[in-house]
């Protein structure tokens, strides 16, 4: 695929900007009717299979965590997510945008990620109502350099 085609896909498929790859197992946590359906569908199209849910009993390559302020303790949710991924895996934390119900302060995300042993490497616009934060284990962060 050409660089131009890659850029066009990034504009039409929001999942392309998140670095998902064909064949990855993506475990989704925190799904509700408010999530960004277009993003979910784009991820499934990119990986070539359905997202697995919270009951999946094997390790995943990526965890897609939808988290709202009222969902409890973010650090606990991130620690739980780390236990679901392969060493070097990624957690994509999706939180409502500023001013939306369930908004999470960026400083709270940073603090929870650090406490859980994760590093934030990227933030993206994940749709009309959601922001995505790419969180990785220290081992994964070093491998990406």
Protein Blocks (a to p, Z undefined) as FASTA:
>chain_A
ZZklmmmmmmmmmklmnopaehiacddehiafkbcfklmmmmmmmnopacddfklcbdcf
bdcddddfknopfklmmmmmmmmpcehiacddddddehiahiacfklmmmmmmmnopacf
bdcdebjkbccdddddfklmmmmZZ
